[in-house]
Amino acid sequence: MIPHEIFGIGASELVLLLVLGVIMFGPEKLPEISRKAARVVHVVRVLANQAMGSLREELGPEYKDLQLADLNPKTLVRKTLLADIEDDIEDIKRELDGVRADLTGAASDVNHELGAKNSPTAGSSSGTGAVAAAAAHPEPHQMVVPWDDEAT
């Protein structure tokens, strides 16, 4: 799978960097500069891997599965504080989904009943009374909400 971003740089940004590189350094020096940049990235990766290896070695076997992201304070707080309540949050979400389904069903029942009340009766010959009633009390999804473009 090809990643969409490399080091947080998207395809359009990479093309822009290449164009700027050609403009600044010229097409003759660009391959040499890109090789140097690749060497720098390789050296930085090796140094980072060595640092992680020495950190794991010094911490001991109980921290063998330590990830670099675990050292981020935000991640540490999220893992320690939210780990206990994640199950509770999922239970609440499921309950709210059930309530949402119940409310949706009740709203459709109410709309159905209102539609049955406003429908023309068999006794009326022209049905203009029902049309006038429907125009006087439009459905909630048909009502026009006043809008001011200049309001903040």
MODELLER restraints for C-alpha pairs under 7 A, 6 or more apart:
rsr = mdl.restraints
at = mdl.atoms
rsr.add(forms.Gaussian(group=physical.xy_distance, feature=features.Distance(at['CA:4:A'], at['CA:10:A']), mean=6.42, stdev=0.5))
rsr.add(forms.Gaussian(group=physical.xy_distance, feature=features.Distance(at['CA:21:A'], at['CA:30:A']), mean=6.82, stdev=0.5))
rsr.add(forms.Gaussian(group=physical.xy_distance, feature=features.Distance(at['CA:22:A'], at['CA:30:A']), mean=6.55, stdev=0.5))
rsr.add(forms.Gaussian(group=physical.xy_distance, feature=features.Distance(at['CA:56:A'], at['CA:63:A']), mean=6.46, stdev=0.5))
rsr.add(forms.Gaussian(group=physical.xy_distance, feature=features.Distance(at['CA:56:A'], at['CA:64:A']), mean=6.09, stdev=0.5))
rsr.add(forms.Gaussian(group=physical.xy_distance, feature=features.Distance(at['CA:69:A'], at['CA:75:A']), mean=6.83, stdev=0.5))
rsr.add(forms.Gaussian(group=physical.xy_distance, feature=features.Distance(at['CA:70:A'], at['CA:76:A']), mean=5.84, stdev=0.5))
rsr.add(forms.Gaussian(group=physical.xy_distance, feature=features.Distance(at['CA:118:A'], at['CA:130:A']), mean=5.98, stdev=0.5))
rsr.add(forms.Gaussian(group=physical.xy_distance, feature=features.Distance(at['CA:118:A'], at['CA:134:A']), mean=6.57, stdev=0.5))
rsr.add(forms.Gaussian(group=physical.xy_distance, feature=features.Distance(at['CA:119:A'], at['CA:130:A']), mean=6.25, stdev=0.5))
rsr.add(forms.Gaussian(group=physical.xy_distance, feature=features.Distance(at['CA:120:A'], at['CA:127:A']), mean=5.48, stdev=0.5))
rsr.add(forms.Gaussian(group=physical.xy_distance, feature=features.Distance(at['CA:120:A'], at['CA:130:A']), mean=5.31, stdev=0.5))
